[in-house]
């Protein structure tokens, strides 16, 4: 699996999904082309999916919000008879490297979270209209929808058969959403997750596995009715007109990936990638009309999309670059002005969408399994939304005082109101609250400095950066830190960072990315699943997994 | 009529499973039974329910007991629970447990897999009765009507057999599944039967004969493989069901044979040599041989689809678990585990139909299908003998298994009955010759006029050579109730 995985796609390239737009309702059909898997060696039978299928879904969900703001309800269904979705393709999983499995699950989790949150964030509600078998990752797709309808034809069912069938977990939120979101009683959840054939008909509703069970002959009509009701109840404005998400400008060479505002420099020997975000080179659009006309070209949107793609590209295609160095260059005031237009117009649909996109991109940073360091250099623009990156990374270093021969503006960081609630993390706290967990006074102290261009000493005093370094120390300290960091075991780093980044209480989201994912990734390493005689490897051969029965 | 409040299960339900002392099953059956009777009563038109039908009833499994003939009204038929006698020291015939003593109880680890297989098998039994419910109205003779009802009551008994297993061995889940077997209905919009082929109505008698020959033969092969199960009660049940299933094959084979016989006779009587002189042959009220070939093509290919994907994980799991064997597993001489063997399956590579080796475990379906094809070819040979004997130059043939498929590697591919890839235009043109058209259906339908007089037969079909239970030609197989 060495070919480059591209996360950029568009409707003309879809192989696996079809969308019909019908005013405020969009019908989203899963119709996986079994011969168009991302890699060789498996067929995507029975609407099973691989990363390629999910990249399309992610694109659809994104475009739904930007290109089709008129949509209030999305009905997810299958275009195939007798099967809604059979989940992640087992042969693909069986043949994939551990790293690919983990990355695949992370991306699919992020996509599930995105359409799940679409109702709260944007008033786009997802309905799963389930006909046929809906198993494993298929049910996890449905679980992430806001409303699940199941036909009562005495054979359609919902199921999480991973444990009995494959000796792995329903790892795309399945176990967590059953208890935390659907509030299925835990002993019933235990029964449900240990049975291969799942639950159908009235019991599925009784156990809260679905919201509604509908007689088969009335299914399509009831789904249409429900969609119309939800659309009518939606607070979203009517008849909004979307903007086009035009293709990103991106150039990929051996040692660099260059977008219009984001640049990545790849240092394979040093096992690091340096991501530089360039601030806007012109003032903010005068108003939301202007912003809307600029559309995908507007800096706030363009930078978010580019950074998002950069993160995904590095995660999947540059797995040995274990350290990401995040830099910015530009004018902090201009960044703040661009962000302010959106913050001041949050009731404008597009302003809201762009801010929500930033929220998601920043969450992607939070759950990225790389050591993250930010360098606040002279000429940088860590202000408002970009300052948020400083609180997402594991460590930050800031230049103090003037550096010889460096005539760029003095390094500063500037907080905005947005750093105090606009972009919550998965744990529902701000990054500053998480940073200062148990120390609300420090958050309040920082809050008093909103809008000030804080230089190194002040930033240090407020606890907003890890180290401030002057001209004498900067280069050596940074070099030593990076060399040391790149030498540590990547596994230990991933584990340590993922633990330290999420202080405070658990939410469903942190439980999915933490508890569920961690256990799943452990199981993905164990011989009982992936060994030559493990259940995942043997799936499809007819021979059962041969388990080591020792409990660990 | 059964007294539903005071059913004496031991006297009214023939069984060899100690029903009257099995509290668990009795309790479950008491609940299920009224639903079954209800299902039956609503199914077949009332006139026939009230008629006295000369039926065979199995009252025990010994040679004397399994075929008691007498007149009975169908709702009073004694559906029994009968298992073939237990074989002392029987072992699991295949898979990773091969050689271990056969299971007398369901092993927990295979419960779901086993339950699913029983439910799928069980679902087809009532389905075919539902598909055939209107046929009595156009029966070509009382003899044929009786055969139809015999098939129907036995499919009903097969449902009983599967329900007994569900009640006896699968607890609460089993009871729910048994209820759902009555809830699903063939062709229902609300809750259709599980397999597509069992949701199509059987529209006429030629279709019925083709169905019992080709589709019931799939059922036979499935029963054959379940008869090889390491789960002994399932094996014993299926072994006994096979004795009844043989009669269904007989109805199908002789039904098609008698149709052919009649067509050839009428052709000869009228000096028609060319079997393709369709208009003249149809003008004489019989079914032309090319149309019989088309029906054969249709039913054979639909039945092939019932075997599922050529390469199948479920089939592999079931075999390896010892739940389902191969056809006549006990007579095969390999290691019965197949972990290192291969089997040839069809595939399409670069637009060509090829065979290649795959792990034998995953090709269990393909192998059963191959056995089916061999089995199905036998009757076709005998039909050709009839044609040959009558001196007509025509040969019926099983089409290539790549033709007209909806499941497996050949699904929806443009392939002709000889197994050649052809263009879309050729396919459209050919289909008129290869499969029955709506006009063909209309023609067959026009022949479907009932013949209710004892000893008389509709014009398009010849009488049987021998009566059921050696009864004479004018025997009144069904004493029809007044309409």
Boltz contact constraints between the chains, C-beta under 6 A:
constraints:
  - contact:
      token1: [A, 153]
      token2: [B, 191]
      max_distance: 6.0
  - contact:
      token1: [A, 154]
      token2: [B, 180]
      max_distance: 6.0
  - contact:
      token1: [A, 154]
      token2: [B, 183]
      max_distance: 6.0
  - contact:
      token1: [A, 154]
      token2: [B, 184]
      max_distance: 6.0
  - contact:
      token1: [A, 154]
      token2: [B, 191]
      max_distance: 6.0
  - contact:
      token1: [A, 155]
      token2: [B, 194]
      max_distance: 6.0
  - contact:
      token1: [A, 196]
      token2: [B, 112]
      max_distance: 6.0
  - contact:
      token1: [A, 197]
      token2: [B, 112]
      max_distance: 6.0
  - contact:
      token1: [A, 215]
      token2: [B, 190]
      max_distance: 6.0
  - contact:
      token1: [A, 216]
      token2: [B, 190]
      max_distance: 6.0
  - contact:
      token1: [A, 217]
      token2: [B, 189]
      max_distance: 6.0
  - contact:
      token1: [A, 217]
      token2: [B, 190]
      max_distance: 6.0
  - contact:
      token1: [A, 540]
      token2: [B, 313]
      max_distance: 6.0
  - contact:
      token1: [A, 542]
      token2: [B, 316]
      max_distance: 6.0
  - contact:
      token1: [A, 542]
      token2: [B, 317]
      max_distance: 6.0
  - contact:
      token1: [A, 542]
      token2: [B, 320]
      max_distance: 6.0
  - contact:
      token1: [A, 542]
      token2: [B, 361]
      max_distance: 6.0
  - contact:
      token1: [A, 543]
      token2: [B, 320]
      max_distance: 6.0
